């Protein structure tokens, strides 16, 4: 591995997993295909499917594919988090610190408030991005908001329009940080990411 920080992190995670009883070599495709999962092992089917997605660097989508995750079809929140984490991990692998990139999943942002009353923090919504990419050398910040649910709606005049709340959310992520003294906040861009 050419990135010593990533190599150290991988060794550390492998050690932690070893303490939890996860060990051994990745099974071959043939071994995975031969694995028999009975009706009493339904939870195992989900974990094996997720592990396969991770090993193959696949992103979950709504398209019909070779791997089915039937046990979570109705649990949108689980699939949404899985999609978000898959994107963040993919970006962390592809955009290494050696290339100047910093990948921050789940970054909290603060609102610009002045003269706030003491009760405002209890009722004001919090902002947590899905993923933020930063490159200080290139002077770039990219806020990525992953959406697993449908992002289009119908309007009176058009067949498809982006859902307004998603646009408002991205606008709030970007514009609420402008002028806070962080140079990258003033030049930030956003990506609304949805699987096809």
Rosetta constraint file for C-alpha pairs under 8 A:
AtomPair CA 1 CA 6 HARMONIC 7.85 0.50
AtomPair CA 1 CA 7 HARMONIC 6.07 0.50
AtomPair CA 2 CA 7 HARMONIC 7.84 0.50
AtomPair CA 3 CA 7 HARMONIC 6.13 0.50
AtomPair CA 3 CA 96 HARMONIC 7.85 0.50
AtomPair CA 3 CA 98 HARMONIC 7.17 0.50
AtomPair CA 4 CA 8 HARMONIC 6.04 0.50
AtomPair CA 5 CA 9 HARMONIC 6.23 0.50
AtomPair CA 6 CA 10 HARMONIC 6.12 0.50
AtomPair CA 7 CA 11 HARMONIC 6.25 0.50
AtomPair CA 8 CA 12 HARMONIC 6.12 0.50
AtomPair CA 9 CA 13 HARMONIC 6.17 0.50
AtomPair CA 10 CA 14 HARMONIC 6.07 0.50
AtomPair CA 11 CA 15 HARMONIC 6.16 0.50
AtomPair CA 12 CA 16 HARMONIC 6.27 0.50
AtomPair CA 13 CA 17 HARMONIC 6.10 0.50
AtomPair CA 14 CA 18 HARMONIC 6.10 0.50
AtomPair CA 15 CA 19 HARMONIC 6.43 0.50
AtomPair CA 16 CA 20 HARMONIC 6.56 0.50
AtomPair CA 17 CA 21 HARMONIC 6.42 0.50
AtomPair CA 17 CA 22 HARMONIC 5.13 0.50
AtomPair CA 17 CA 23 HARMONIC 7.12 0.50
AtomPair CA 18 CA 22 HARMONIC 4.99 0.50
AtomPair CA 18 CA 23 HARMONIC 5.48 0.50
AtomPair CA 27 CA 31 HARMONIC 5.86 0.50
AtomPair CA 27 CA 32 HARMONIC 6.40 0.50
AtomPair CA 28 CA 32 HARMONIC 6.32 0.50
AtomPair CA 29 CA 33 HARMONIC 6.07 0.50
AtomPair CA 30 CA 34 HARMONIC 6.21 0.50
AtomPair CA 31 CA 35 HARMONIC 6.37 0.50
AtomPair CA 37 CA 41 HARMONIC 5.85 0.50
AtomPair CA 37 CA 42 HARMONIC 7.34 0.50
AtomPair CA 37 CA 44 HARMONIC 7.31 0.50
AtomPair CA 37 CA 45 HARMONIC 6.58 0.50
AtomPair CA 38 CA 42 HARMONIC 7.11 0.50
AtomPair CA 41 CA 45 HARMONIC 6.72 0.50
AtomPair CA 42 CA 46 HARMONIC 6.95 0.50
AtomPair CA 42 CA 71 HARMONIC 7.86 0.50
AtomPair CA 43 CA 47 HARMONIC 6.64 0.50
AtomPair CA 43 CA 71 HARMONIC 7.95 0.50
AtomPair CA 44 CA 48 HARMONIC 6.06 0.50
AtomPair CA 45 CA 49 HARMONIC 6.15 0.50
AtomPair CA 46 CA 50 HARMONIC 6.18 0.50
AtomPair CA 46 CA 69 HARMONIC 6.17 0.50
AtomPair CA 46 CA 70 HARMONIC 7.98 0.50
AtomPair CA 46 CA 71 HARMONIC 6.78 0.50
AtomPair CA 47 CA 51 HARMONIC 6.04 0.50
AtomPair CA 48 CA 52 HARMONIC 6.16 0.50
AtomPair CA 49 CA 53 HARMONIC 6.33 0.50
AtomPair CA 49 CA 67 HARMONIC 6.58 0.50
AtomPair CA 49 CA 68 HARMONIC 7.36 0.50
AtomPair CA 49 CA 69 HARMONIC 6.85 0.50
AtomPair CA 50 CA 54 HARMONIC 6.26 0.50
AtomPair CA 51 CA 55 HARMONIC 6.10 0.50
AtomPair CA 52 CA 56 HARMONIC 6.04 0.50
AtomPair CA 53 CA 57 HARMONIC 5.85 0.50
AtomPair CA 53 CA 58 HARMONIC 4.88 0.50
AtomPair CA 53 CA 59 HARMONIC 6.90 0.50
AtomPair CA 53 CA 60 HARMONIC 7.64 0.50
AtomPair CA 54 CA 58 HARMONIC 6.32 0.50
AtomPair CA 54 CA 86 HARMONIC 7.52 0.50
AtomPair CA 57 CA 86 HARMONIC 7.81 0.50
AtomPair CA 57 CA 90 HARMONIC 7.27 0.50
AtomPair CA 58 CA 86 HARMONIC 7.86 0.50
AtomPair CA 59 CA 83 HARMONIC 6.30 0.50
AtomPair CA 59 CA 86 HARMONIC 6.12 0.50
AtomPair CA 59 CA 87 HARMONIC 7.22 0.50
AtomPair CA 60 CA 79 HARMONIC 7.62 0.50
AtomPair CA 60 CA 82 HARMONIC 7.57 0.50
AtomPair CA 60 CA 83 HARMONIC 5.87 0.50
AtomPair CA 60 CA 195 HARMONIC 7.74 0.50
AtomPair CA 61 CA 83 HARMONIC 7.93 0.50
AtomPair CA 61 CA 148 HARMONIC 7.66 0.50
AtomPair CA 61 CA 195 HARMONIC 5.43 0.50
AtomPair CA 61 CA 196 HARMONIC 6.61 0.50
AtomPair CA 62 CA 195 HARMONIC 7.24 0.50
AtomPair CA 62 CA 196 HARMONIC 6.93 0.50
AtomPair CA 63 CA 196 HARMONIC 6.96 0.50
AtomPair CA 69 CA 73 HARMONIC 6.65 0.50
AtomPair CA 72 CA 76 HARMONIC 7.45 0.50
AtomPair CA 72 CA 78 HARMONIC 7.26 0.50
AtomPair CA 72 CA 79 HARMONIC 7.23 0.50
AtomPair CA 75 CA 79 HARMONIC 6.74 0.50
AtomPair CA 76 CA 80 HARMONIC 5.97 0.50
AtomPair CA 76 CA 149 HARMONIC 7.85 0.50
AtomPair CA 77 CA 81 HARMONIC 6.18 0.50
AtomPair CA 78 CA 82 HARMONIC 6.14 0.50
AtomPair CA 79 CA 83 HARMONIC 6.06 0.50
AtomPair CA 79 CA 148 HARMONIC 7.53 0.50
AtomPair CA 80 CA 84 HARMONIC 6.16 0.50
AtomPair CA 80 CA 146 HARMONIC 7.98 0.50
AtomPair CA 80 CA 147 HARMONIC 7.09 0.50
AtomPair CA 80 CA 148 HARMONIC 5.39 0.50
AtomPair CA 80 CA 149 HARMONIC 7.85 0.50
AtomPair CA 81 CA 85 HARMONIC 6.06 0.50
AtomPair CA 82 CA 86 HARMONIC 6.02 0.50
AtomPair CA 83 CA 87 HARMONIC 6.24 0.50
AtomPair CA 83 CA 146 HARMONIC 7.63 0.50
AtomPair CA 83 CA 148 HARMONIC 7.15 0.50
AtomPair CA 84 CA 88 HARMONIC 6.24 0.50
AtomPair CA 84 CA 130 HARMONIC 6.77 0.50
AtomPair CA 84 CA 146 HARMONIC 5.97 0.50
AtomPair CA 85 CA 89 HARMONIC 5.99 0.50
AtomPair CA 85 CA 105 HARMONIC 7.89 0.50
AtomPair CA 86 CA 90 HARMONIC 6.04 0.50
AtomPair CA 87 CA 91 HARMONIC 6.16 0.50
AtomPair CA 88 CA 92 HARMONIC 6.10 0.50
AtomPair CA 88 CA 103 HARMONIC 7.36 0.50
AtomPair CA 88 CA 104 HARMONIC 7.92 0.50
AtomPair CA 88 CA 105 HARMONIC 6.16 0.50
AtomPair CA 88 CA 131 HARMONIC 6.49 0.50
AtomPair CA 89 CA 93 HARMONIC 6.24 0.50
AtomPair CA 90 CA 94 HARMONIC 6.23 0.50
AtomPair CA 91 CA 95 HARMONIC 5.58 0.50
AtomPair CA 91 CA 103 HARMONIC 7.03 0.50
AtomPair CA 92 CA 96 HARMONIC 6.25 0.50
AtomPair CA 92 CA 102 HARMONIC 7.90 0.50
AtomPair CA 92 CA 103 HARMONIC 5.82 0.50
AtomPair CA 95 CA 99 HARMONIC 6.49 0.50
AtomPair CA 95 CA 100 HARMONIC 7.86 0.50
AtomPair CA 95 CA 101 HARMONIC 5.65 0.50
AtomPair CA 95 CA 102 HARMONIC 7.51 0.50
AtomPair CA 95 CA 103 HARMONIC 7.58 0.50
AtomPair CA 96 CA 100 HARMONIC 6.91 0.50
AtomPair CA 96 CA 101 HARMONIC 5.84 0.50
AtomPair CA 96 CA 102 HARMONIC 7.29 0.50
AtomPair CA 97 CA 101 HARMONIC 4.92 0.50
AtomPair CA 97 CA 102 HARMONIC 5.94 0.50
AtomPair CA 100 CA 135 HARMONIC 5.43 0.50
AtomPair CA 100 CA 136 HARMONIC 7.04 0.50
AtomPair CA 100 CA 137 HARMONIC 6.60 0.50
AtomPair CA 101 CA 133 HARMONIC 6.72 0.50
AtomPair CA 101 CA 134 HARMONIC 5.61 0.50
AtomPair CA 101 CA 135 HARMONIC 4.71 0.50
AtomPair CA 101 CA 136 HARMONIC 7.76 0.50
AtomPair CA 102 CA 133 HARMONIC 5.73 0.50
AtomPair CA 102 CA 134 HARMONIC 5.15 0.50
AtomPair CA 102 CA 135 HARMONIC 6.40 0.50
AtomPair CA 103 CA 131 HARMONIC 7.09 0.50
AtomPair CA 103 CA 132 HARMONIC 6.05 0.50
AtomPair CA 103 CA 133 HARMONIC 4.82 0.50
AtomPair CA 103 CA 134 HARMONIC 6.71 0.50
AtomPair CA 104 CA 131 HARMONIC 5.61 0.50
AtomPair CA 104 CA 132 HARMONIC 5.07 0.50
AtomPair CA 104 CA 133 HARMONIC 6.30 0.50
AtomPair CA 105 CA 129 HARMONIC 7.43 0.50
AtomPair CA 105 CA 130 HARMONIC 5.69 0.50
AtomPair CA 105 CA 131 HARMONIC 4.24 0.50
AtomPair CA 105 CA 132 HARMONIC 6.29 0.50
AtomPair CA 106 CA 128 HARMONIC 5.88 0.50
AtomPair CA 106 CA 129 HARMONIC 5.25 0.50
AtomPair CA 106 CA 130 HARMONIC 4.82 0.50
AtomPair CA 106 CA 131 HARMONIC 5.70 0.50
AtomPair CA 106 CA 132 HARMONIC 7.72 0.50
AtomPair CA 107 CA 128 HARMONIC 5.51 0.50
AtomPair CA 107 CA 129 HARMONIC 5.31 0.50
AtomPair CA 107 CA 130 HARMONIC 6.98 0.50
AtomPair CA 107 CA 131 HARMONIC 6.80 0.50
AtomPair CA 107 CA 132 HARMONIC 6.83 0.50
AtomPair CA 108 CA 126 HARMONIC 7.82 0.50
AtomPair CA 108 CA 127 HARMONIC 5.86 0.50
AtomPair CA 108 CA 128 HARMONIC 4.34 0.50
AtomPair CA 108 CA 129 HARMONIC 6.39 0.50
AtomPair CA 109 CA 126 HARMONIC 7.61 0.50
AtomPair CA 109 CA 127 HARMONIC 5.34 0.50
AtomPair CA 109 CA 128 HARMONIC 6.01 0.50
AtomPair CA 109 CA 129 HARMONIC 7.48 0.50
AtomPair CA 109 CA 173 HARMONIC 7.49 0.50
AtomPair CA 109 CA 177 HARMONIC 7.77 0.50
AtomPair CA 110 CA 126 HARMONIC 7.53 0.50
AtomPair CA 110 CA 127 HARMONIC 6.87 0.50
AtomPair CA 110 CA 176 HARMONIC 7.88 0.50
AtomPair CA 110 CA 177 HARMONIC 7.66 0.50
AtomPair CA 111 CA 127 HARMONIC 7.89 0.50
AtomPair CA 111 CA 176 HARMONIC 5.98 0.50
AtomPair CA 111 CA 177 HARMONIC 7.35 0.50
AtomPair CA 112 CA 176 HARMONIC 6.36 0.50
AtomPair CA 112 CA 177 HARMONIC 7.30 0.50
AtomPair CA 112 CA 180 HARMONIC 7.95 0.50
AtomPair CA 116 CA 120 HARMONIC 6.31 0.50
AtomPair CA 119 CA 123 HARMONIC 6.99 0.50
AtomPair CA 120 CA 124 HARMONIC 5.62 0.50
AtomPair CA 127 CA 173 HARMONIC 7.31 0.50
AtomPair CA 129 CA 143 HARMONIC 7.14 0.50
AtomPair CA 129 CA 144 HARMONIC 7.36 0.50
AtomPair CA 129 CA 145 HARMONIC 6.61 0.50
AtomPair CA 129 CA 173 HARMONIC 7.37 0.50
AtomPair CA 130 CA 143 HARMONIC 7.80 0.50
AtomPair CA 130 CA 144 HARMONIC 6.25 0.50
AtomPair CA 130 CA 145 HARMONIC 5.35 0.50
AtomPair CA 130 CA 146 HARMONIC 6.54 0.50
AtomPair CA 131 CA 143 HARMONIC 6.04 0.50
AtomPair CA 131 CA 144 HARMONIC 5.12 0.50
AtomPair CA 131 CA 145 HARMONIC 6.66 0.50
AtomPair CA 132 CA 141 HARMONIC 6.96 0.50
AtomPair CA 132 CA 142 HARMONIC 5.71 0.50
AtomPair CA 132 CA 143 HARMONIC 4.57 0.50
AtomPair CA 132 CA 144 HARMONIC 6.05 0.50
AtomPair CA 133 CA 140 HARMONIC 7.88 0.50
AtomPair CA 133 CA 141 HARMONIC 5.55 0.50
AtomPair CA 133 CA 142 HARMONIC 5.04 0.50
AtomPair CA 133 CA 143 HARMONIC 6.45 0.50
AtomPair CA 133 CA 144 HARMONIC 7.83 0.50
AtomPair CA 134 CA 139 HARMONIC 7.76 0.50
AtomPair CA 134 CA 140 HARMONIC 5.68 0.50
AtomPair CA 134 CA 141 HARMONIC 4.44 0.50
AtomPair CA 134 CA 142 HARMONIC 6.50 0.50
AtomPair CA 134 CA 184 HARMONIC 7.95 0.50
AtomPair CA 135 CA 139 HARMONIC 5.80 0.50
AtomPair CA 135 CA 140 HARMONIC 5.18 0.50
AtomPair CA 135 CA 141 HARMONIC 6.49 0.50
AtomPair CA 136 CA 140 HARMONIC 6.44 0.50
AtomPair CA 136 CA 184 HARMONIC 7.66 0.50
AtomPair CA 139 CA 183 HARMONIC 7.91 0.50
AtomPair CA 139 CA 184 HARMONIC 6.14 0.50
AtomPair CA 139 CA 187 HARMONIC 7.67 0.50
AtomPair CA 140 CA 184 HARMONIC 6.14 0.50
AtomPair CA 140 CA 187 HARMONIC 6.74 0.50
AtomPair CA 140 CA 188 HARMONIC 6.37 0.50
AtomPair CA 140 CA 189 HARMONIC 7.99 0.50
AtomPair CA 141 CA 184 HARMONIC 5.78 0.50
AtomPair CA 141 CA 185 HARMONIC 7.12 0.50
AtomPair CA 141 CA 187 HARMONIC 6.98 0.50
AtomPair CA 141 CA 188 HARMONIC 4.67 0.50
AtomPair CA 141 CA 189 HARMONIC 6.37 0.50
AtomPair CA 142 CA 188 HARMONIC 5.68 0.50
AtomPair CA 142 CA 189 HARMONIC 4.94 0.50
AtomPair CA 142 CA 190 HARMONIC 5.33 0.50
AtomPair CA 142 CA 191 HARMONIC 7.12 0.50
AtomPair CA 143 CA 173 HARMONIC 7.67 0.50
AtomPair CA 143 CA 174 HARMONIC 7.66 0.50
AtomPair CA 143 CA 188 HARMONIC 7.28 0.50
AtomPair CA 143 CA 189 HARMONIC 6.28 0.50
AtomPair CA 143 CA 190 HARMONIC 4.64 0.50
AtomPair CA 143 CA 191 HARMONIC 6.23 0.50
AtomPair CA 144 CA 190 HARMONIC 5.80 0.50
AtomPair CA 144 CA 191 HARMONIC 4.76 0.50
AtomPair CA 144 CA 192 HARMONIC 6.01 0.50
AtomPair CA 144 CA 193 HARMONIC 6.79 0.50
AtomPair CA 145 CA 170 HARMONIC 7.33 0.50
AtomPair CA 145 CA 190 HARMONIC 7.68 0.50
AtomPair CA 145 CA 191 HARMONIC 6.28 0.50
AtomPair CA 145 CA 192 HARMONIC 5.04 0.50
AtomPair CA 145 CA 193 HARMONIC 6.04 0.50
AtomPair CA 146 CA 192 HARMONIC 6.08 0.50
AtomPair CA 146 CA 193 HARMONIC 4.72 0.50
AtomPair CA 146 CA 194 HARMONIC 6.01 0.50
AtomPair CA 147 CA 151 HARMONIC 7.06 0.50
AtomPair CA 147 CA 192 HARMONIC 7.19 0.50
AtomPair CA 147 CA 193 HARMONIC 6.04 0.50
AtomPair CA 147 CA 194 HARMONIC 5.05 0.50
AtomPair CA 147 CA 195 HARMONIC 7.81 0.50
AtomPair CA 148 CA 194 HARMONIC 5.81 0.50
AtomPair CA 148 CA 195 HARMONIC 6.65 0.50
AtomPair CA 149 CA 194 HARMONIC 7.86 0.50
AtomPair CA 150 CA 194 HARMONIC 7.93 0.50
AtomPair CA 151 CA 162 HARMONIC 5.73 0.50
AtomPair CA 151 CA 163 HARMONIC 5.71 0.50
AtomPair CA 151 CA 166 HARMONIC 7.61 0.50
AtomPair CA 151 CA 194 HARMONIC 7.41 0.50
AtomPair CA 152 CA 160 HARMONIC 5.77 0.50
AtomPair CA 152 CA 161 HARMONIC 5.33 0.50
AtomPair CA 152 CA 162 HARMONIC 4.54 0.50
AtomPair CA 152 CA 163 HARMONIC 5.41 0.50
AtomPair CA 153 CA 159 HARMONIC 7.82 0.50
AtomPair CA 153 CA 160 HARMONIC 5.60 0.50
AtomPair CA 153 CA 161 HARMONIC 5.35 0.50
AtomPair CA 153 CA 162 HARMONIC 6.10 0.50
AtomPair CA 153 CA 163 HARMONIC 5.57 0.50
AtomPair CA 154 CA 158 HARMONIC 6.39 0.50
AtomPair CA 154 CA 159 HARMONIC 5.24 0.50
AtomPair CA 154 CA 160 HARMONIC 5.03 0.50
AtomPair CA 154 CA 161 HARMONIC 6.02 0.50
AtomPair CA 155 CA 159 HARMONIC 6.44 0.50
AtomPair CA 155 CA 160 HARMONIC 6.91 0.50
AtomPair CA 155 CA 161 HARMONIC 6.70 0.50
AtomPair CA 162 CA 166 HARMONIC 7.55 0.50
AtomPair CA 162 CA 167 HARMONIC 7.47 0.50
AtomPair CA 163 CA 167 HARMONIC 6.94 0.50
AtomPair CA 164 CA 168 HARMONIC 6.16 0.50
AtomPair CA 165 CA 169 HARMONIC 5.97 0.50
AtomPair CA 166 CA 170 HARMONIC 6.34 0.50
AtomPair CA 167 CA 171 HARMONIC 6.08 0.50
AtomPair CA 168 CA 172 HARMONIC 6.10 0.50
AtomPair CA 169 CA 173 HARMONIC 6.30 0.50
AtomPair CA 170 CA 174 HARMONIC 6.30 0.50
AtomPair CA 170 CA 190 HARMONIC 6.81 0.50
AtomPair CA 170 CA 192 HARMONIC 7.84 0.50
AtomPair CA 171 CA 175 HARMONIC 5.80 0.50
AtomPair CA 171 CA 176 HARMONIC 7.94 0.50
AtomPair CA 172 CA 176 HARMONIC 5.42 0.50
AtomPair CA 173 CA 177 HARMONIC 7.03 0.50
AtomPair CA 174 CA 178 HARMONIC 7.11 0.50
AtomPair CA 174 CA 185 HARMONIC 7.31 0.50
AtomPair CA 174 CA 188 HARMONIC 6.49 0.50
AtomPair CA 174 CA 189 HARMONIC 7.04 0.50
AtomPair CA 174 CA 190 HARMONIC 7.32 0.50
AtomPair CA 177 CA 185 HARMONIC 5.62 0.50
AtomPair CA 177 CA 186 HARMONIC 7.42 0.50
AtomPair CA 178 CA 182 HARMONIC 7.96 0.50
AtomPair CA 178 CA 185 HARMONIC 5.33 0.50
AtomPair CA 178 CA 186 HARMONIC 4.92 0.50
AtomPair CA 179 CA 185 HARMONIC 7.36 0.50
AtomPair CA 179 CA 186 HARMONIC 6.52 0.50
AtomPair CA 180 CA 185 HARMONIC 7.44 0.50
AtomPair CA 181 CA 185 HARMONIC 7.96 0.50
AtomPair CA 182 CA 186 HARMONIC 7.25 0.50
AtomPair CA 183 CA 187 HARMONIC 7.23 0.50
AtomPair CA 184 CA 188 HARMONIC 5.98 0.50
